[in-house]
Amino acid sequence: MKIARKFTSASDSRFTRKAELAKLMVQESQGIIRIWDPDQVFEAMAIGPRKLTKQAADVRAAMRRNRELLIEGEIPAQVLGLVNE
């Protein structure tokens, strides 16, 4: 969480949330969100414009180093623990 806070300008944690990967995987299997791992991001960037192609390897390395995943879509509030289940 401490590292994630570096990616928001908010003074509080309103844009930084922790979520269980298992719950996110369920959401992905239902087609609600899409989870991108470093290799998928690399492949998508590699077939894009030349500028992105040049950055693909560095982006993949950074995602692996920071243990990052990209989430495409809107994560339901229940998954983030913002409302009672």
C-alpha positions as CSV (number, residue, x, y, z in Angstrom):
1,M,0.0,0.0,0.0
2,K,2.8,2.4,0.8
3,I,4.2,2.1,-2.7
4,A,0.8,2.4,-4.3
5,R,0.2,5.7,-2.6
6,K,3.0,7.2,-4.7
7,F,0.7,6.9,-7.8
8,T,-2.0,9.2,-6.5
9,S,-1.9,12.9,-5.7
10,A,-4.6,12.5,-3.1
11,S,-3.4,13.2,0.5
12,D,-5.5,10.3,1.8
13,S,-6.0,6.7,0.6
14,R,-9.3,7.2,-1.2
15,F,-7.8,6.1,-4.6
16,T,-5.6,3.3,-3.1
17,R,-7.3,0.1,-2.2
18,K,-6.2,-3.4,-1.4
19,A,-8.2,-6.3,-2.9
20,E,-7.8,-10.1,-2.6
21,L,-6.5,-11.6,-5.8
22,A,-9.0,-14.5,-5.5
23,K,-11.9,-12.1,-5.5
24,L,-10.5,-10.3,-8.5
25,M,-10.1,-13.6,-10.4
26,V,-13.8,-14.4,-9.8
27,Q,-14.7,-11.0,-11.2
28,E,-12.5,-11.7,-14.3
29,S,-14.1,-15.1,-14.8
30,Q,-17.5,-13.4,-14.8
31,G,-16.3,-10.9,-17.4
32,I,-16.7,-7.9,-15.2
33,I,-13.0,-6.9,-15.2
34,R,-9.9,-8.0,-17.1
35,I,-6.6,-8.6,-15.4
36,W,-3.4,-7.9,-17.3
37,D,-0.2,-9.5,-16.2
38,P,3.3,-8.2,-17.2
39,D,3.6,-10.6,-20.2
40,Q,0.1,-9.7,-21.6
41,V,1.0,-6.0,-21.3
42,F,4.3,-6.6,-23.1
43,E,2.6,-8.4,-25.9
44,A,-0.1,-5.7,-26.4
45,M,2.6,-3.0,-26.4
46,A,4.8,-4.9,-28.8
47,I,2.2,-4.9,-31.5
48,G,1.4,-1.2,-31.0
49,P,3.0,1.9,-32.4
50,R,6.8,2.0,-32.5
51,K,7.1,4.3,-29.5
52,L,5.2,1.8,-27.4
53,T,7.2,-1.1,-28.8
54,K,10.4,0.5,-27.6
55,Q,9.0,0.8,-24.0
56,A,7.4,-2.7,-23.8
57,A,10.4,-4.5,-22.2
58,D,11.0,-1.7,-19.7
59,V,7.3,-1.7,-18.7
60,R,7.3,-5.5,-18.3
61,A,10.4,-5.4,-16.2
62,A,9.0,-2.7,-13.9
63,M,5.7,-4.5,-13.5
64,R,7.5,-7.7,-12.5
65,R,9.8,-5.9,-10.1
66,N,6.9,-4.1,-8.4
67,R,4.6,-7.2,-8.6
68,E,2.0,-5.2,-10.5
69,L,-1.1,-6.2,-12.4
70,L,-3.3,-3.9,-14.5
71,I,-7.1,-4.0,-14.0
72,E,-9.3,-3.0,-16.9
73,G,-12.8,-2.2,-15.9
74,E,-14.6,-1.2,-12.8
75,I,-14.0,-3.2,-9.7
76,P,-17.3,-3.7,-7.7
77,A,-17.3,-1.9,-4.2
78,Q,-17.9,-5.3,-2.5
79,V,-14.6,-6.6,-3.7
80,L,-12.8,-3.6,-2.3
81,G,-14.6,-3.9,1.0
82,L,-16.3,-0.5,0.7
83,V,-19.7,-1.9,1.4
84,N,-21.0,-4.7,3.5
85,E,-21.3,-8.0,1.6
